[in-house]
Amino acid sequence: MDYRRGLVAAVVVTMGTLPVTLLPGVAGADSHEELTHAEDDAVHALEHATARERAAAERYAEATEQLPEAEARLSEARRKIDDAAAVMAAAAAEEQAAAEDRAAAEARQEGLQVELERAEDRIRALATATYQGSGMYTVTAVLSATGPQDVINRLGLVDRVAAGEREAMRELAAAQARAGVAREEADQARQRAEDARLAAQGALDAARAAEREAEQAADEVAELVAARAEALAVAEEEREKAEAELARIADELREWEEANRDTAQQLPSGSQLRMPVDGVLTSYYGTRLDPITGEERLHSGVDFAAPGGTPIWAAAAGTVIQAGWNSGYGYFTCLSHGTYEGQGLSTCYAHQSSILVSSGQSVAAGAVIGRVGSTGRSTGDHLHFEVRLAGSPTDPLPWLPDCLC
């Protein structure tokens, strides 16, 4: 992942909670322009960063970009667990109700089975009696009758016996129907119980799978949070180093100026400096939002992009105070130009590929003092140019020609 793209992603997240620092001269810019400047700030903020800090910024941006998706997966996995638990609870209740229905249906079935068996016994008895003699009984009853009325009475008895057979058959049919319903209810109750058991097992399997997903998502979230924390710690450490470096240079310049105050040239009010290089302004002086910490960081000068090896000129006549390697500034030169309105005025030139002067040397305005490079905390050939009053950085642009030429 290109660290510049990572910084843009990180600063977009940072912008959600922090104010945007605009570049000079863009008052009244719309929100799109503000975002563009914020993205530029995010890139420029680490143009002078160490490789360790740029790597931390990349990790931070990646973690910031991936964290919402990981948190969403964790939330979804937890929702699945809740859903599975609800299904399991419903299935358990359904299984219990089905078991109770089955027990009741089986009890009814047992009672109806007894009733059915009694009806069947009665039918068998009636059938046997009919087969063995009901017809002969009818003939005998007629032949032995004492008169017409007796014949009628005896035949009525036969009818009542036949009616009893028919009633017994109806009872048998009804008992068979009730027994069939009871069997069907018991079968349905058993099927519901089995379906509920399978649903509960499926919900349990889903819950276990969701739990594994949740554990993996939680681990991923924890790793991303840890990566962000580690990147933040690196950024804080590097910020402290950079601030300490700025303070140290300021102290050294003030000490030198104080020691040489009596011989320092008095510069007239409104003094101007010459362009220090033939290059293109790419980064302004001022505070920017750190894409990791969200805190303001001072870009203590202006940057002019130029090919490597391009001559660097002294912005004014002066004395070389520092000339050598200076940590994040790479090959670094500072010149003292005298006293301006009671404060020492100096200029500094960073990230040179080579230094062509030495400490204590006097140089004329426009003299070649070094060449453009990309040493120290730098991501490409350019000159980082500073103007300092009493050792402290100030915006160089008001000191340079308006045309920057």
C-alpha positions as CSV (number, residue, x, y, z in Angstrom):
1,M,0.0,0.0,0.0
2,D,1.5,3.4,-1.1
3,Y,2.0,5.4,2.1
4,R,0.6,8.6,0.4
5,R,-2.7,6.8,-0.3
6,G,-2.6,5.6,3.3
7,L,-2.1,9.1,4.6
8,V,-5.0,10.4,2.6
9,A,-7.3,7.6,4.0
10,A,-6.1,8.4,7.5
11,V,-6.6,12.1,7.3
12,V,-10.2,11.6,5.9
13,V,-11.0,9.7,9.1
14,T,-9.2,12.3,11.2
15,M,-11.2,15.1,9.6
16,G,-14.4,13.7,11.1
17,T,-13.5,14.9,14.5
18,L,-10.8,17.6,14.0
19,P,-10.6,21.0,12.3
20,V,-8.8,21.4,9.0
21,T,-5.8,23.8,8.8
22,L,-6.0,25.6,5.4
23,L,-3.0,26.7,3.4
24,P,-2.2,30.4,3.3
25,G,-4.3,32.4,0.8
26,V,-7.3,30.1,0.5
27,A,-9.8,31.9,2.7
28,G,-13.4,31.1,1.6
29,A,-12.6,27.7,0.1
30,D,-15.5,25.4,-0.2
31,S,-15.7,21.9,1.5
32,H,-14.2,20.2,-1.5
33,E,-11.2,22.5,-1.5
34,E,-10.8,22.0,2.3
35,L,-10.7,18.3,1.8
36,T,-8.1,18.7,-1.0
37,H,-5.9,20.9,1.2
38,A,-6.3,18.4,4.1
39,E,-5.2,15.6,1.9
40,D,-2.2,17.7,0.8
41,D,-1.4,18.4,4.5
42,A,-1.6,14.7,5.2
43,V,1.0,14.0,2.5
44,H,3.3,17.0,3.4
45,A,3.0,16.3,7.1
46,L,5.3,13.2,6.7
47,E,7.4,14.3,3.8
48,H,10.1,15.0,6.4
49,A,9.3,11.8,8.4
50,T,11.5,8.9,9.1
51,A,11.0,5.6,7.4
52,R,9.8,4.2,10.7
53,E,7.2,7.0,11.0
54,R,6.0,6.5,7.4
55,A,5.6,2.8,8.0
56,A,3.7,3.6,11.2
57,A,1.4,5.9,9.2
58,E,0.8,3.2,6.6
59,R,-0.1,0.7,9.4
60,Y,-2.3,3.3,11.0
61,A,-4.1,4.1,7.8
62,E,-4.6,0.4,6.9
63,A,-5.9,-0.4,10.4
64,T,-8.2,2.6,10.3
65,E,-9.6,1.5,6.9
66,Q,-10.1,-2.1,7.9
67,L,-11.4,-1.6,11.5
68,P,-15.1,-0.7,10.5
69,E,-15.4,-3.8,8.4
70,A,-14.0,-6.0,11.2
71,E,-16.3,-4.4,13.8
72,A,-19.2,-5.0,11.4
73,R,-18.3,-8.7,11.1
74,L,-18.1,-8.9,14.9
75,S,-21.5,-7.3,15.3
76,E,-23.0,-9.6,12.6
77,A,-21.5,-12.7,14.3
78,R,-22.9,-11.6,17.7
79,R,-26.3,-11.1,16.0
80,K,-26.2,-14.6,14.6
81,I,-25.5,-15.9,18.1
82,D,-28.5,-14.1,19.4
83,D,-30.7,-15.3,16.6
84,A,-29.5,-18.9,17.1
85,A,-30.2,-18.6,20.8
86,A,-33.7,-17.4,20.1
87,V,-34.3,-20.3,17.6
88,M,-33.0,-22.8,20.2
89,A,-35.3,-21.4,22.9
90,A,-38.3,-21.5,20.6
91,A,-37.4,-25.0,19.4
92,A,-37.0,-26.2,23.0
93,A,-40.5,-24.8,23.9
94,E,-42.0,-26.3,20.8
95,E,-40.4,-29.7,21.5
96,Q,-41.8,-29.6,25.1
97,A,-45.3,-28.7,23.9
98,A,-45.1,-31.4,21.2
99,A,-44.1,-33.9,23.8
100,E,-47.0,-33.0,26.0
101,D,-49.4,-33.2,23.0
102,R,-48.0,-36.5,22.1
103,A,-48.4,-37.9,25.6
104,A,-52.0,-36.7,25.7
105,A,-52.7,-38.1,22.2
106,E,-51.2,-41.4,23.1
107,A,-53.3,-41.5,26.3
108,R,-56.4,-40.9,24.3
109,Q,-55.4,-43.4,21.8
110,E,-55.0,-46.1,24.6
111,G,-58.5,-45.2,25.9
112,L,-60.0,-45.4,22.4
113,Q,-58.3,-48.6,21.7
114,V,-60.1,-50.2,24.7
115,E,-63.4,-48.8,23.4
116,L,-62.6,-50.1,19.9
117,E,-61.8,-53.5,21.3
118,R,-65.1,-53.6,23.2
119,A,-67.0,-52.6,20.1
120,E,-65.3,-55.3,18.1
121,D,-66.1,-57.9,20.7
122,R,-69.7,-57.0,20.6
123,I,-69.8,-57.2,16.9
124,R,-68.2,-60.6,16.9
125,A,-70.7,-61.8,19.5
126,L,-73.7,-60.6,17.5
127,A,-72.2,-62.0,14.3
128,T,-71.8,-65.4,15.9
129,A,-75.3,-65.4,17.3
130,T,-76.7,-64.4,13.9
131,Y,-74.7,-67.0,12.1
132,Q,-75.6,-69.8,14.5
133,G,-79.4,-69.4,14.8
134,S,-81.0,-66.1,14.2
135,G,-82.7,-67.3,11.0
136,M,-83.9,-70.5,12.6
137,Y,-85.1,-68.5,15.6
138,T,-87.2,-66.4,13.3
139,V,-88.9,-69.5,11.8
140,T,-89.4,-71.1,15.2
141,A,-90.8,-67.9,16.6
142,V,-93.4,-67.8,13.9
143,L,-94.3,-71.5,14.1
144,S,-94.7,-71.5,17.8
145,A,-96.8,-68.4,18.0
146,T,-100.2,-68.8,19.6
147,G,-101.9,-66.3,17.4
148,P,-101.5,-63.4,15.0
149,Q,-100.6,-61.0,17.8
150,D,-98.0,-63.3,19.2
151,V,-96.5,-63.6,15.7
152,I,-96.2,-59.8,15.5
153,N,-94.7,-59.6,19.0
154,R,-92.2,-62.4,18.2
155,L,-91.2,-60.7,14.9
156,G,-90.7,-57.3,16.7
157,L,-88.2,-59.0,18.9
158,V,-86.3,-60.2,15.9
159,D,-86.3,-56.6,14.5
160,R,-84.9,-55.3,17.8
161,V,-82.1,-57.8,17.6
162,A,-81.2,-56.7,14.1
163,A,-81.3,-53.0,15.2
164,G,-78.9,-53.9,18.0
165,E,-76.5,-55.3,15.4
166,R,-76.8,-52.1,13.3
167,E,-76.1,-49.9,16.4
168,A,-73.2,-52.0,17.3
169,M,-71.8,-51.6,13.8
170,R,-72.2,-47.8,14.0
171,E,-70.4,-47.7,17.4
172,L,-67.6,-49.8,15.9
173,A,-67.2,-47.4,13.0
174,A,-67.2,-44.4,15.3
175,A,-64.7,-46.0,17.6
176,Q,-62.5,-46.8,14.6
177,A,-62.7,-43.2,13.4
178,R,-61.9,-41.8,16.8
179,A,-59.0,-44.2,17.2
180,G,-57.7,-43.1,13.7
181,V,-57.8,-39.4,14.7
182,A,-56.0,-40.2,17.9
183,R,-53.3,-42.1,16.0
184,E,-52.9,-39.2,13.5
185,E,-52.7,-36.6,16.3
186,A,-50.0,-38.7,18.0
187,D,-48.1,-39.1,14.8
188,Q,-48.3,-35.3,14.2
189,A,-47.1,-34.6,17.7
190,R,-44.2,-37.0,17.2
191,Q,-43.3,-35.2,13.9
192,R,-43.5,-31.8,15.5
193,A,-41.2,-32.9,18.3
194,E,-38.7,-34.4,15.8
195,D,-38.9,-31.1,13.7
196,A,-38.3,-29.1,16.8
197,R,-35.4,-31.3,17.8
198,L,-33.8,-30.9,14.4
199,A,-34.4,-27.1,14.5
200,A,-32.7,-26.9,17.9
201,Q,-29.8,-28.9,16.6
202,G,-29.4,-26.7,13.5
203,A,-29.6,-23.6,15.7
204,L,-27.0,-25.0,18.0
205,D,-24.7,-25.7,15.0
206,A,-25.3,-22.2,13.7
207,A,-24.6,-20.7,17.1
208,R,-21.3,-22.6,17.3
209,A,-20.3,-21.4,13.9
210,A,-21.3,-17.8,14.7
211,E,-19.3,-18.1,17.9
212,R,-16.2,-19.1,16.0
213,E,-16.8,-16.2,13.6
214,A,-17.2,-13.8,16.5
215,E,-14.0,-15.0,18.1
216,Q,-12.1,-14.5,14.8
217,A,-13.7,-11.1,14.3
218,A,-12.9,-10.1,17.8
219,D,-9.3,-11.2,17.4
220,E,-9.1,-9.2,14.2
221,V,-10.5,-6.1,15.9
222,A,-8.1,-6.5,18.7
223,E,-5.2,-6.8,16.3
224,L,-6.2,-3.7,14.4
225,V,-6.7,-1.7,17.6
226,A,-3.2,-2.8,18.7
227,A,-1.8,-1.8,15.4
228,R,-3.3,1.6,15.7
229,A,-2.0,2.0,19.2
230,E,1.5,0.9,18.1
231,A,1.4,3.4,15.2
232,L,0.2,6.1,17.5
233,A,3.1,5.4,19.9
234,V,5.6,5.6,17.1
235,A,4.1,8.8,15.8
236,E,4.2,10.3,19.3
237,E,7.8,9.3,19.7
238,E,8.8,10.7,16.4
239,R,6.9,13.9,17.0
240,E,8.8,14.3,20.3
241,K,12.1,13.8,18.5
242,A,11.2,16.3,15.8
243,E,10.1,18.9,18.4
244,A,13.3,18.3,20.3
245,E,15.3,18.8,17.2
246,L,13.6,22.1,16.4
247,A,14.2,23.3,19.9
248,R,17.8,22.2,19.9
249,I,18.5,24.1,16.6
250,A,16.7,27.2,18.0
251,D,18.8,27.0,21.1
252,E,22.1,26.6,19.2
253,L,21.2,29.5,16.9
254,R,20.3,31.8,19.8
255,E,23.6,30.9,21.6
256,W,25.6,31.7,18.6
257,E,23.8,35.0,17.9
258,E,24.1,36.0,21.6
259,A,27.9,35.2,21.5
260,N,28.3,37.3,18.3
261,R,25.8,40.1,19.0
262,D,28.5,42.8,19.3
263,T,29.8,42.1,15.7
264,A,26.5,41.3,14.1
265,Q,25.4,43.4,11.1
266,Q,22.3,45.6,11.8
267,L,19.8,44.9,9.0
268,P,17.4,47.7,7.9
269,S,13.6,47.4,8.4
270,G,11.9,45.9,5.4
271,S,14.9,43.8,4.4
272,Q,14.3,41.1,1.8
273,L,16.0,37.8,1.0
274,R,16.9,36.3,-2.4
275,M,15.4,33.0,-3.7
276,P,17.5,30.2,-2.4
277,V,16.9,27.9,-5.3
278,D,15.4,27.7,-8.8
279,G,12.5,25.4,-7.9
280,V,8.7,25.1,-7.5
281,L,7.0,25.8,-4.2
282,T,5.3,22.6,-3.1
283,S,4.7,23.0,0.6
284,Y,4.0,26.0,2.8
285,Y,5.1,27.0,6.3
286,G,2.6,26.4,9.1
287,T,0.9,23.9,11.3
288,R,-0.7,20.7,9.9
289,L,-2.8,17.9,11.3
290,D,-0.7,14.8,12.0
291,P,-2.6,12.0,10.1
292,I,-2.0,9.6,13.0
293,T,-2.3,11.6,16.2
294,G,-4.6,14.3,14.9
295,E,-2.4,16.9,16.6
296,E,-0.9,20.0,15.0
297,R,2.7,19.7,13.8
298,L,4.7,22.6,12.6
299,H,6.2,22.6,9.2
300,S,9.0,25.0,10.0
301,G,9.8,26.2,6.5
302,V,8.8,26.0,2.9
303,D,9.7,23.4,0.3
304,F,10.9,24.0,-3.2
305,A,11.0,21.0,-5.5
306,A,14.0,20.9,-7.8
307,P,16.1,18.2,-9.5
308,G,18.9,16.6,-7.4
309,G,22.1,18.5,-7.7
310,T,20.4,21.9,-8.4
311,P,22.5,24.7,-6.9
312,I,21.4,26.2,-3.5
313,W,22.1,29.9,-3.1
314,A,22.7,31.9,0.0
315,A,19.5,34.0,0.5
316,A,21.7,36.9,1.9
317,A,25.3,37.6,2.9
318,G,26.2,36.0,6.2
319,T,28.3,33.6,8.2
320,V,27.9,29.9,8.2
321,I,26.8,28.8,11.7
322,Q,26.1,25.1,11.0
323,A,27.2,22.9,8.1
324,G,26.9,19.2,8.4
325,W,24.6,16.2,9.1
326,N,21.7,17.1,11.3
327,S,19.4,14.1,12.0
328,G,16.1,14.5,10.2
329,Y,17.3,17.5,8.2
330,G,20.0,15.5,6.5
331,Y,22.8,17.6,5.2
332,F,22.0,20.9,6.8
333,T,23.4,24.5,6.6
334,C,22.4,27.6,8.6
335,L,23.6,31.1,7.9
336,S,23.5,34.1,10.2
337,H,22.7,37.4,8.5
338,G,22.8,39.8,11.3
339,T,20.3,41.5,13.6
340,Y,16.9,42.5,12.4
341,E,14.8,44.7,14.7
342,G,16.7,43.5,17.7
343,Q,16.5,39.8,16.8
344,G,19.1,37.6,15.1
345,L,18.1,36.7,11.5
346,S,19.2,33.4,10.1
347,T,18.3,31.1,7.2
348,C,18.6,27.3,7.1
349,Y,18.8,24.8,4.2
350,A,17.9,21.1,4.6
351,H,18.1,17.8,2.8
352,Q,21.0,18.8,0.6
353,S,22.9,16.2,-1.4
354,S,26.1,18.0,-0.7
355,I,27.3,21.0,1.4
356,L,29.8,23.4,-0.3
357,V,30.6,25.6,2.8
358,S,31.9,25.0,6.3
359,S,31.2,26.5,9.7
360,G,32.6,30.0,10.3
361,Q,32.9,30.7,6.6
362,S,31.6,34.1,5.3
363,V,29.4,33.9,2.2
364,A,28.0,36.5,-0.2
365,A,24.4,36.8,-1.2
366,G,23.7,34.4,-4.1
367,A,26.8,32.3,-3.4
368,V,26.3,28.5,-4.1
369,I,26.4,26.9,-0.6
370,G,25.2,23.4,-1.5
371,R,23.1,21.3,-3.8
372,V,19.5,20.0,-3.7
373,G,19.0,16.4,-2.5
374,S,16.8,14.2,-0.4
375,T,18.8,13.3,2.7
376,G,17.4,12.9,6.2
377,R,13.6,12.8,6.6
378,S,12.7,13.3,2.9
379,T,10.8,11.5,0.2
380,G,12.1,13.3,-2.8
381,D,14.6,15.9,-4.1
382,H,13.7,19.3,-2.8
383,L,15.1,22.2,-0.7
384,H,13.5,22.7,2.8
385,F,14.2,26.4,3.4
386,E,13.7,28.1,6.8
387,V,13.9,31.7,8.1
388,R,14.5,32.1,11.8
389,L,14.3,35.1,14.1
390,A,16.1,34.7,17.4
391,G,16.4,31.0,16.6
392,S,12.7,30.4,16.1
393,P,11.1,29.6,12.7
394,T,8.9,32.1,11.0
395,D,7.1,32.1,7.6
396,P,9.8,32.5,4.9
397,L,7.4,33.7,2.1
398,P,7.1,37.3,3.3
399,W,10.9,37.5,3.1
400,L,11.1,36.3,-0.5
401,P,10.2,38.0,-3.8
402,D,6.5,37.8,-4.5
403,C,7.3,36.1,-7.9
404,L,9.4,33.5,-6.1
405,C,11.9,34.0,-8.8
